[in-house]
Amino acid sequence: MVFLLALAAAAQTGVPPRATFRDYQAHNDSPGTPAGAAIVPAGQVAKVFTSLIAKDYIVVEFALYPAPGDTVDLQSLDFALTDGADFRSYPATPEEAAWHGKKPPSNTSTQLAHVTAEAGVIVGSRTDPYTGRQEHGVGTYGGVAVDNRPAPPPPQPSPADDPYAVEGRLRRMAFPGGRTDQPVAGYLYFPKSSRNPKNGVYRLEYSQGLDRRELTIR
């Protein structure tokens, strides 16, 4: 029962796997569990998520096809993306990608001290009752008030760019790590390097226990 519930939970995330692993730009059919992978075009990433995600992350679609009777356990931490040189990137969580490494604000409101300052100049005139002369004067005033009204909320982003909404989309389409005996597919979010890979080629590495595998993707 626990295993079946785990499979059901895994099925709630990810994207539909393609018909076969050979439908992916990169694939392997070595002994064991066949797999396929492809880099999601930046334009599609920007459309589905945001332009910032497309700018800062390489999104890889990865799919597994367990053989009949086999069960595979693969987590996002089992993956790495490399350019074959000194660049190596590991998948970011949906929260990290949506907030770009910044911790999301707390849902609880905070009462902050609210300070109001006021100052001004007063100019006036009067008639001296004894001399009958017109007198003029200048004065100043000032004051500070403090209360605990909550600070005004920050400007809200557009619904499409709201980090909470972006995180939800990233999470729904993320690779469903865990145990499965059925084909599964989903997205992995790798932080980009400051430079392009040599010949535009990346290597997607992943480990199944002690078995290390690699796919070459462009």
Residue, then its C-alpha position, 0 to 999 in steps of 0.5 A: m500500500v505504501f509503495l502504491l501511494a508513493l507511485a501515486a504521489a510521483a504521478q502528480t508531478g512531471v510531464p507526460p513521457r513521450a511514446t518511447f525513449r527514442d523520441y528524445q534528442a538524446h537517449n540510451d538503450s543500454p542494459g537496464t532502464p532506458a532513458g531519454a533527455a532533451i533541452v527545453p528551448a529557451g523560448q518555450v521556457a520563457k513562455v511556460f515559466t518566465s523570461l528570468i527562468a529562461k535567462d538563468y536556467i537550463v531546463v532539461e526534460f528527462a524521462l525513464y522507461p523501466a523494463p517490465g517488472d523493474t522498479v527504479d529509484l531516481q532523485s533530482l540529487d542524482f543528476a548533474l549537468t556538465d560541459g565536459a570541462d570545468f562547469r558542473s551544475y546540479p538541479a535547483t529546487p522549484e523554490e530556489a529557481a522561482w525565487h532566484g536564491k532569495k528566501p520567500p517572504s513570510n506569510t505572517s504580517t509584521q507590525l512595524a513602528h510607523v513614524t510620521a514627522e511634521a514641520g513648518v513655518i508660521v508667519g503672522s502680524r498684529t497691532d500693538p495695543y499700546t503703541g498702535r504699531q503693526e508688528h510682524g513675526v516668524g515662528t516654526y513648529g515641528g513634531v514626531a508621531v510614532d504608532n504600530r500600523p503595518a507598513p504598506p505592502p510592496p508592489q505586487p508583480s503581474p500574476a504571470d510573474d508572481p514567484y509563488a505562481v512560478e514556483g507552482r508551475l516549476r513544481r508541477m512540471a518537475f521530474p517526479g523523483g522517487r520509486t516507480d515501475q512506470p515511465v515517468a518524465g519531468y523537468l530538471y532546472f540547472p543553473k546556467s554557466s556564465r559561458n556557453p559550452k564548447n560546441g554547444v554540447y552538454r553531458l547529463e550525468y545521473s546515477q542509479g545506485l552505483d551505476r553511473r550513466e551519461l547522455t550527450i545533449r545539445 
